[in-house]
């Protein structure tokens, strides 16, 4: 997700998106261990996306 999209989400949507993407990341890692996936850079981009979501959530909770 892009920064502009993340800032438009509510706190509940942020939490939901974090859980969804975290579960997708776990599945993607498991798939990669079984057989190499076509694009392993998706793992990196998903981790960064989760970090962006967590950063925005922390920022809103502190405000």
C-alpha positions as CSV (number, residue, x, y, z in Angstrom):
1,X,0.0,0.0,0.0
2,X,1.1,3.5,-0.6
3,X,1.4,6.2,2.0
4,X,-1.7,8.1,0.6
5,X,-3.9,5.0,0.8
6,X,-2.7,4.3,4.4
7,X,-3.5,7.8,5.7
8,X,-7.1,7.5,4.4
9,X,-7.8,4.4,6.5
10,X,-9.4,4.5,10.0
11,X,-7.8,2.9,13.0
12,X,-10.0,-0.2,12.8
13,X,-9.2,-0.6,9.1
14,X,-5.5,-0.3,9.8
15,X,-5.7,-3.1,12.4
16,X,-7.7,-5.2,10.0
17,X,-5.2,-4.6,7.2
18,X,-2.2,-5.4,9.4
19,X,-3.7,-8.8,10.4
20,X,-4.7,-9.6,6.8
21,X,-1.3,-8.8,5.4
22,X,0.5,-10.6,8.3
23,X,-1.4,-13.8,7.6
24,X,-0.6,-13.4,3.8
25,X,3.1,-12.9,4.7
26,X,3.1,-16.1,6.8
27,X,1.5,-18.0,3.9
28,X,3.9,-16.5,1.4
29,X,6.9,-17.5,3.5
30,X,5.6,-21.0,3.9
31,X,5.1,-21.3,0.2
32,X,8.6,-20.1,-0.5
33,X,10.1,-22.7,1.8
34,X,8.2,-25.5,0.2
35,X,9.0,-24.5,-3.4
36,X,10.6,-21.2,-4.5
37,X,8.0,-18.6,-5.5
38,X,8.1,-16.8,-8.8
39,X,8.9,-13.4,-7.3
40,X,10.6,-13.6,-3.9
41,X,10.8,-9.8,-3.6
42,X,7.1,-9.9,-2.8
43,X,8.1,-11.0,0.7
44,X,10.2,-7.9,1.1
45,X,7.5,-5.5,-0.2
46,X,4.9,-7.1,2.1
47,X,7.1,-6.7,5.1
48,X,7.6,-3.0,4.2
49,X,3.9,-2.5,3.8
50,X,3.2,-4.0,7.2
51,X,5.8,-1.8,8.7
52,X,4.2,1.3,7.1
53,X,0.8,0.3,8.5
54,X,2.3,-0.3,12.0
55,X,4.0,3.1,11.8
56,X,0.8,4.9,10.9
57,X,-1.1,3.0,13.7
58,X,1.5,4.0,16.3
59,X,1.5,7.6,15.1
60,X,-2.3,7.8,15.5
61,X,-2.3,6.2,18.9
62,X,0.2,8.6,20.2
63,X,-1.8,11.6,19.0
